Amino acid sequence: MKVILLQNINNVGAKGEVKSVSDGFAGNYLFPKKLAVPATEQTMLNLQSQSFKRENQLTRQRTELLSLVGKLNGREVIITAKTSAKGTLYKSISAKDIALEIKRQLGYNIDEKCLLLEQPFKIAGEFKVKARVEEKDSEFLVKIRELNG
């Protein structure tokens, strides 16, 4: 019996794949647990439609990210963080924190995975941060200001 997998299943296949399985395995395990549906003409058409929509969405996201990386070039993001008397931060500033501040200050919804940090920042200061999507790079400044706490 041919089925379309709705989830990744070890030793069977990945989500969205069409697989041939035994009738008993499909009827007793895959269908009751909603891990697969029968591969009928209608479900195959739905799968193709979903695949097409997913590809279009990924293309749009990629184009948007490429645009955002270009807009970040030369910009500045200011982060205020609590520091000790020695100037070290109580909480390090990660790529996730920087991405949140970019969204808050500049309105750009950039994925934290695009920000290239060797390690989180642990002291206040000015740092150049690179952003990369595919082959497009940009560089912007992150200023971490002290808030003595």
MILUM-208030 format. One record per atom (N, C-alpha, C): residue number from 1; atom name; x, y negated, z negated. Coordinates in nm, 3 decimals. Layout:
BEGIN
 num atomo       x       y       z
 NUM    CA       X       Y       Z
...
REM end
This chain:
BEGIN
 num atomo       x       y       z
   1     N   0.084   0.117   0.000
   1    CA   0.000   0.000   0.000
   1     C   0.089  -0.124   0.000
   2     N   0.052  -0.222   0.080
   2    CA   0.127  -0.348   0.084
   2     C   0.065  -0.447  -0.011
   3     N   0.153  -0.511  -0.091
   3    CA   0.107  -0.610  -0.189
   3     C   0.194  -0.735  -0.177
   4     N   0.139  -0.847  -0.224
   4    CA   0.214  -0.971  -0.235
   4     C   0.242  -0.991  -0.383
   5     N   0.369  -1.004  -0.419
   5    CA   0.407  -1.020  -0.559
   5     C   0.380  -1.163  -0.606
   6     N   0.317  -1.175  -0.721
   6    CA   0.285  -1.305  -0.779
   6     C   0.390  -1.350  -0.879
   7     N   0.479  -1.258  -0.918
   7    CA   0.588  -1.289  -1.010
   7     C   0.709  -1.205  -0.971
   8     N   0.827  -1.244  -1.019
   8    CA   0.946  -1.162  -1.002
   8     C   0.930  -1.036  -1.085
   9     N   0.958  -0.921  -1.024
   9    CA   0.948  -0.793  -1.095
   9     C   1.078  -0.716  -1.071
  10     N   1.144  -0.680  -1.180
  10    CA   1.270  -0.606  -1.169
  10     C   1.252  -0.479  -1.087
  11     N   1.347  -0.451  -1.003
  11    CA   1.351  -0.331  -0.919
  11     C   1.237  -0.323  -0.817
  12     N   1.159  -0.429  -0.803
  12    CA   1.052  -0.429  -0.703
  12     C   1.074  -0.543  -0.604
  13     N   1.079  -0.667  -0.653
  13    CA   1.100  -0.780  -0.563
  13     C   1.075  -0.913  -0.631
  14     N   1.086  -1.019  -0.551
  14    CA   1.071  -1.155  -0.601
  14     C   0.933  -1.209  -0.570
  15     N   0.896  -1.312  -0.642
  15    CA   0.766  -1.377  -0.623
  15     C   0.748  -1.419  -0.477
  16     N   0.630  -1.389  -0.422
  16    CA   0.599  -1.429  -0.286
  16     C   0.637  -1.326  -0.180
  17     N   0.712  -1.224  -0.217
  17    CA   0.751  -1.121  -0.120
  17     C   0.636  -1.023  -0.096
  18     N   0.635  -0.968   0.025
  18    CA   0.540  -0.862   0.059
  18     C   0.615  -0.730   0.047
  19     N   0.563  -0.639  -0.036
  19    CA   0.630  -0.513  -0.061
  19     C   0.534  -0.396  -0.042
  20     N   0.589  -0.283  -0.004
  20    CA   0.512  -0.159   0.002
  20     C   0.536  -0.083  -0.127
  21     N   0.427  -0.054  -0.197
  21    CA   0.435   0.021  -0.323
  21     C   0.331   0.132  -0.319
  22     N   0.345   0.225  -0.410
  22    CA   0.247   0.335  -0.414
  22     C   0.112   0.282  -0.461
  23     N   0.006   0.349  -0.418
  23    CA  -0.130   0.309  -0.456
  23     C  -0.147   0.312  -0.609
  24     N  -0.091   0.413  -0.673
  24    CA  -0.104   0.427  -0.818
  24     C  -0.034   0.314  -0.892
  25     N   0.087   0.278  -0.848
  25    CA   0.163   0.170  -0.911
  25     C   0.087   0.038  -0.898
  26     N   0.032   0.015  -0.778
  26    CA  -0.043  -0.108  -0.754
  26     C  -0.171  -0.110  -0.838
  27     N  -0.247  -0.002  -0.833
  27    CA  -0.377   0.002  -0.900
  27     C  -0.369   0.010  -1.052
  28     N  -0.266   0.079  -1.102
  28    CA  -0.257   0.101  -1.247
  28     C  -0.169  -0.001  -1.319
  29     N  -0.080  -0.067  -1.246
  29    CA   0.013  -0.157  -1.314
  29     C   0.008  -0.300  -1.258
  30     N   0.034  -0.316  -1.127
  30    CA   0.047  -0.450  -1.070
  30     C  -0.083  -0.529  -1.073
  31     N  -0.194  -0.470  -1.028
  31    CA  -0.320  -0.543  -1.021
  31     C  -0.377  -0.577  -1.160
  32     N  -0.382  -0.480  -1.254
  32    CA  -0.437  -0.514  -1.387
  32     C  -0.358  -0.622  -1.460
  33     N  -0.228  -0.625  -1.440
  33    CA  -0.145  -0.725  -1.507
  33     C  -0.131  -0.854  -1.426
  34     N  -0.204  -0.859  -1.314
  34    CA  -0.204  -0.975  -1.225
  34     C  -0.062  -1.012  -1.180
  35     N   0.016  -0.909  -1.148
  35    CA   0.151  -0.928  -1.097
  35     C   0.155  -0.927  -0.944
  36     N   0.046  -0.881  -0.882
  36    CA   0.041  -0.872  -0.736
  36     C  -0.104  -0.873  -0.690
  37     N  -0.121  -0.903  -0.561
  37    CA  -0.252  -0.896  -0.496
  37     C  -0.235  -0.814  -0.368
  38     N  -0.343  -0.752  -0.321
  38    CA  -0.332  -0.676  -0.196
  38     C  -0.295  -0.770  -0.080
  39     N  -0.213  -0.720   0.011
  39    CA  -0.167  -0.800   0.126
  39     C  -0.269  -0.790   0.239
  40     N  -0.380  -0.864   0.226
  40    CA  -0.482  -0.868   0.331
  40     C  -0.449  -0.983   0.425
  41     N  -0.524  -0.994   0.534
  41    CA  -0.502  -1.104   0.628
  41     C  -0.518  -1.239   0.558
  42     N  -0.622  -1.251   0.477
  42    CA  -0.649  -1.378   0.410
  42     C  -0.538  -1.415   0.312
  43     N  -0.492  -1.317   0.231
  43    CA  -0.386  -1.347   0.136
  43     C  -0.254  -1.378   0.207
  44     N  -0.231  -1.316   0.321
  44    CA  -0.110  -1.346   0.400
  44     C  -0.117  -1.490   0.453
  45     N  -0.235  -1.532   0.500
  45    CA  -0.252  -1.669   0.548
  45     C  -0.232  -1.768   0.433
  46     N  -0.288  -1.736   0.316
  46    CA  -0.269  -1.822   0.198
  46     C  -0.122  -1.832   0.161
  47     N  -0.050  -1.721   0.167
  47    CA   0.093  -1.719   0.135
  47     C   0.170  -1.809   0.232
  48     N   0.138  -1.799   0.361
  48    CA   0.205  -1.884   0.460
  48     C   0.175  -2.030   0.436
  49     N   0.051  -2.061   0.403
  49    CA   0.010  -2.199   0.376
  49     C   0.084  -2.254   0.255
  50     N   0.092  -2.175   0.147
  50    CA   0.163  -2.218   0.027
  50     C   0.311  -2.237   0.056
  51     N   0.368  -2.148   0.134
  51    CA   0.509  -2.159   0.170
  51     C   0.535  -2.287   0.249
  52     N   0.447  -2.318   0.343
  52    CA   0.460  -2.439   0.423
  52     C   0.449  -2.563   0.334
  53     N   0.353  -2.565   0.242
  53    CA   0.337  -2.679   0.150
  53     C   0.460  -2.695   0.063
  54     N   0.514  -2.582   0.012
  54    CA   0.631  -2.586  -0.074
  54     C   0.752  -2.641   0.002
  55     N   0.770  -2.599   0.126
  55    CA   0.881  -2.650   0.206
  55     C   0.868  -2.800   0.230
  56     N   0.747  -2.846   0.261
  56    CA   0.724  -2.990   0.281
  56     C   0.753  -3.068   0.154
  57     N   0.710  -3.015   0.040
  57    CA   0.733  -3.082  -0.087
  57     C   0.883  -3.089  -0.117
  58     N   0.955  -2.981  -0.094
  58    CA   1.100  -2.981  -0.118
  58     C   1.171  -3.079  -0.026
  59     N   1.126  -3.089   0.099
  59    CA   1.186  -3.184   0.192
  59     C   1.162  -3.327   0.145
  60     N   1.039  -3.355   0.100
  60    CA   1.009  -3.490   0.049
  60     C   1.092  -3.522  -0.075
  61     N   1.105  -3.426  -0.166
  61    CA   1.184  -3.448  -0.288
  61     C   1.331  -3.473  -0.253
  62     N   1.384  -3.397  -0.158
  62    CA   1.522  -3.414  -0.116
  62     C   1.544  -3.552  -0.057
  63     N   1.452  -3.596   0.029
  63    CA   1.462  -3.727   0.091
  63     C   1.455  -3.837  -0.015
  64     N   1.364  -3.820  -0.111
  64    CA   1.350  -3.918  -0.219
  64     C   1.477  -3.925  -0.304
  65     N   1.534  -3.809  -0.337
  65    CA   1.658  -3.807  -0.416
  65     C   1.773  -3.874  -0.341
  66     N   1.783  -3.848  -0.211
  66    CA   1.889  -3.912  -0.132
  66     C   1.873  -4.064  -0.136
  67     N   1.751  -4.111  -0.127
  67    CA   1.723  -4.254  -0.133
  67     C   1.759  -4.311  -0.270
  68     N   1.721  -4.240  -0.377
  68    CA   1.749  -4.288  -0.512
  68     C   1.898  -4.296  -0.540
  69     N   1.973  -4.199  -0.492
  69    CA   2.118  -4.199  -0.515
  69     C   2.178  -4.324  -0.451
  70     N   2.132  -4.359  -0.332
  70    CA   2.181  -4.481  -0.268
  70     C   2.144  -4.606  -0.346
  71     N   2.025  -4.610  -0.404
  71    CA   1.981  -4.727  -0.481
  71     C   2.057  -4.742  -0.612
  72     N   2.110  -4.633  -0.666
  72    CA   2.185  -4.639  -0.793
  72     C   2.323  -4.701  -0.778
  73     N   2.377  -4.698  -0.657
  73    CA   2.513  -4.744  -0.634
  73     C   2.532  -4.887  -0.683
  74     N   2.629  -4.905  -0.775
  74    CA   2.662  -5.037  -0.827
  74     C   2.569  -5.089  -0.935
  75     N   2.467  -5.014  -0.973
  75    CA   2.373  -5.058  -1.075
  75     C   2.432  -5.038  -1.214
  76     N   2.359  -5.086  -1.314
  76    CA   2.405  -5.079  -1.453
  76     C   2.291  -5.030  -1.542
  77     N   2.324  -4.938  -1.632
  77    CA   2.227  -4.886  -1.729
  77     C   2.285  -4.909  -1.867
  78     N   2.205  -4.971  -1.953
  78    CA   2.251  -5.003  -2.089
  78     C   2.177  -4.913  -2.188
  79     N   2.256  -4.847  -2.272
  79    CA   2.200  -4.758  -2.374
  79     C   2.249  -4.806  -2.510
  80     N   2.158  -4.823  -2.603
  80    CA   2.194  -4.861  -2.739
  80     C   2.180  -4.737  -2.826
  81     N   2.286  -4.707  -2.901
  81    CA   2.286  -4.586  -2.983
  81     C   2.348  -4.615  -3.119
  82     N   2.302  -4.542  -3.220
  82    CA   2.357  -4.557  -3.354
  82     C   2.498  -4.502  -3.359
  83     N   2.586  -4.578  -3.427
  83    CA   2.725  -4.536  -3.438
  83     C   2.770  -4.539  -3.584
  84     N   2.875  -4.468  -3.610
  84    CA   2.935  -4.470  -3.743
  84     C   3.027  -4.591  -3.753
  85     N   3.086  -4.610  -3.867
  85    CA   3.179  -4.721  -3.888
  85     C   3.300  -4.709  -3.796
  86     N   3.335  -4.587  -3.756
  86    CA   3.450  -4.566  -3.668
  86     C   3.416  -4.586  -3.521
  87     N   3.288  -4.606  -3.489
  87    CA   3.249  -4.629  -3.350
  87     C   3.206  -4.504  -3.275
  88     N   3.203  -4.390  -3.343
  88    CA   3.156  -4.268  -3.276
  88     C   3.005  -4.260  -3.286
  89     N   2.944  -4.204  -3.185
  89    CA   2.799  -4.193  -3.180
  89     C   2.751  -4.079  -3.270
  90     N   2.638  -4.100  -3.335
  90    CA   2.578  -3.993  -3.415
  90     C   2.522  -3.884  -3.324
  91     N   2.473  -3.925  -3.208
  91    CA   2.419  -3.830  -3.110
  91     C   2.486  -3.859  -2.977
  92     N   2.546  -3.759  -2.917
  92    CA   2.614  -3.782  -2.789
  92     C   2.511  -3.813  -2.680
  93     N   2.556  -3.886  -2.579
  93    CA   2.470  -3.927  -2.467
  93     C   2.496  -3.831  -2.351
  94     N   2.392  -3.754  -2.314
  94    CA   2.405  -3.653  -2.210
  94     C   2.347  -3.704  -2.078
  95     N   2.358  -3.624  -1.975
  95    CA   2.300  -3.658  -1.844
  95     C   2.149  -3.674  -1.856
  96     N   2.086  -3.595  -1.940
  96    CA   1.942  -3.606  -1.960
  96     C   1.905  -3.742  -2.018
  97     N   1.982  -3.788  -2.116
  97    CA   1.958  -3.920  -2.176
  97     C   1.975  -4.031  -2.073
  98     N   2.078  -4.018  -1.991
  98    CA   2.103  -4.120  -1.888
  98     C   1.990  -4.120  -1.786
  99     N   1.944  -4.002  -1.744
  99    CA   1.834  -3.994  -1.648
  99     C   1.708  -4.058  -1.704
 100     N   1.681  -4.037  -1.834
 100    CA   1.564  -4.099  -1.897
 100     C   1.577  -4.251  -1.899
 101     N   1.696  -4.301  -1.927
 101    CA   1.718  -4.447  -1.928
 101     C   1.709  -4.506  -1.788
 102     N   1.755  -4.434  -1.688
 102    CA   1.742  -4.481  -1.549
 102     C   1.595  -4.496  -1.516
 103     N   1.515  -4.397  -1.555
 103    CA   1.371  -4.405  -1.528
 103     C   1.309  -4.522  -1.603
 104     N   1.346  -4.539  -1.730
 104    CA   1.288  -4.645  -1.811
 104     C   1.330  -4.784  -1.764
 105     N   1.458  -4.803  -1.734
 105    CA   1.510  -4.935  -1.700
 105     C   1.495  -4.971  -1.553
 106     N   1.519  -4.874  -1.465
 106    CA   1.520  -4.903  -1.321
 106     C   1.398  -4.849  -1.248
 107     N   1.326  -4.758  -1.312
 107    CA   1.207  -4.700  -1.249
 107     C   1.237  -4.589  -1.150
 108     N   1.359  -4.536  -1.151
 108    CA   1.397  -4.428  -1.059
 108     C   1.388  -4.295  -1.132
 109     N   1.314  -4.202  -1.076
 109    CA   1.297  -4.071  -1.136
 109     C   1.401  -3.977  -1.076
 110     N   1.521  -3.977  -1.132
 110    CA   1.631  -3.896  -1.077
 110     C   1.651  -3.772  -1.163
 111     N   1.684  -3.663  -1.099
 111    CA   1.707  -3.537  -1.168
 111     C   1.841  -3.544  -1.240
 112     N   1.843  -3.501  -1.365
 112    CA   1.967  -3.504  -1.443
 112     C   2.079  -3.420  -1.381
 113     N   2.042  -3.320  -1.301
 113    CA   2.141  -3.234  -1.238
 113     C   2.221  -3.309  -1.131
 114     N   2.170  -3.422  -1.087
 114    CA   2.240  -3.502  -0.986
 114     C   2.349  -3.588  -1.049
 115     N   2.344  -3.607  -1.180
 115    CA   2.442  -3.690  -1.249
 115     C   2.562  -3.604  -1.286
 116     N   2.679  -3.648  -1.244
 116    CA   2.800  -3.570  -1.266
 116     C   2.875  -3.621  -1.390
 117     N   2.861  -3.549  -1.499
 117    CA   2.933  -3.580  -1.623
 117     C   3.020  -3.461  -1.658
 118     N   3.147  -3.489  -1.692
 118    CA   3.232  -3.379  -1.736
 118     C   3.185  -3.328  -1.872
 119     N   3.148  -3.423  -1.959
 119    CA   3.094  -3.390  -2.090
 119     C   3.014  -3.508  -2.140
 120     N   2.927  -3.487  -2.237
 120    CA   2.848  -3.599  -2.290
 120     C   2.938  -3.706  -2.353
 121     N   2.891  -3.830  -2.351
 121    CA   2.966  -3.941  -2.410
 121     C   2.947  -3.940  -2.561
 122     N   3.059  -3.956  -2.635
 122    CA   3.054  -3.949  -2.781
 122     C   3.098  -4.078  -2.848
 123     N   3.138  -4.178  -2.767
 123    CA   3.178  -4.307  -2.821
 123     C   3.109  -4.417  -2.742
 124     N   3.100  -4.535  -2.804
 124    CA   3.042  -4.649  -2.734
 124     C   3.145  -4.703  -2.634
 125     N   3.096  -4.767  -2.529
 125    CA   3.185  -4.824  -2.428
 125     C   3.117  -4.829  -2.292
 126     N   3.200  -4.857  -2.189
 126    CA   3.150  -4.861  -2.052
 126     C   3.209  -4.743  -1.975
 127     N   3.122  -4.675  -1.901
 127    CA   3.165  -4.556  -1.829
 127     C   3.108  -4.558  -1.688
 128     N   3.190  -4.520  -1.592
 128    CA   3.142  -4.505  -1.456
 128     C   3.088  -4.363  -1.442
 129     N   2.968  -4.351  -1.388
 129    CA   2.905  -4.221  -1.371
 129     C   2.875  -4.202  -1.223
 130     N   2.902  -4.083  -1.174
 130    CA   2.873  -4.052  -1.034
 130     C   2.743  -3.973  -1.025
 131     N   2.670  -4.001  -0.919
 131    CA   2.549  -3.926  -0.888
 131     C   2.569  -3.867  -0.749
 132     N   2.526  -3.743  -0.732
 132    CA   2.545  -3.677  -0.602
 132     C   2.423  -3.594  -0.568
 133     N   2.379  -3.611  -0.444
 133    CA   2.277  -3.524  -0.385
 133     C   2.335  -3.481  -0.252
 134     N   2.356  -3.351  -0.239
 134    CA   2.419  -3.292  -0.122
 134     C   2.553  -3.362  -0.096
 135     N   2.566  -3.434   0.014
 135    CA   2.693  -3.499   0.047
 135     C   2.694  -3.648   0.014
 136     N   2.583  -3.701  -0.037
 136    CA   2.573  -3.844  -0.064
 136     C   2.609  -3.872  -0.210
 137     N   2.708  -3.960  -0.228
 137    CA   2.754  -3.996  -0.362
 137     C   2.725  -4.143  -0.388
 138     N   2.712  -4.175  -0.516
 138    CA   2.707  -4.315  -0.558
 138     C   2.767  -4.322  -0.697
 139     N   2.802  -4.444  -0.736
 139    CA   2.863  -4.463  -0.866
 139     C   2.795  -4.582  -0.933
 140     N   2.764  -4.567  -1.061
 140    CA   2.701  -4.675  -1.136
 140     C   2.763  -4.681  -1.275
 141     N   2.733  -4.788  -1.346
 141    CA   2.794  -4.812  -1.476
 141     C   2.696  -4.782  -1.587
 142     N   2.742  -4.710  -1.689
 142    CA   2.663  -4.685  -1.809
 142     C   2.734  -4.756  -1.923
 143     N   2.662  -4.851  -1.985
 143    CA   2.716  -4.922  -2.100
 143     C   2.647  -4.870  -2.225
 144     N   2.727  -4.816  -2.315
 144    CA   2.672  -4.767  -2.441
 144     C   2.710  -4.867  -2.548
 145     N   2.608  -4.932  -2.603
 145    CA   2.629  -5.036  -2.704
 145     C   2.607  -4.979  -2.842
 146     N   2.682  -5.034  -2.938
 146    CA   2.674  -4.986  -3.076
 146     C   2.555  -5.047  -3.149
 147     N   2.491  -4.963  -3.225
 147    CA   2.388  -5.004  -3.318
 147     C   2.430  -4.945  -3.451
 148     N   2.498  -5.023  -3.533
 148    CA   2.551  -4.970  -3.657
 148     C   2.440  -4.918  -3.745
 149     N   2.456  -4.795  -3.787
 149    CA   2.351  -4.734  -3.866
 149     C   2.408  -4.663  -3.981
REM end
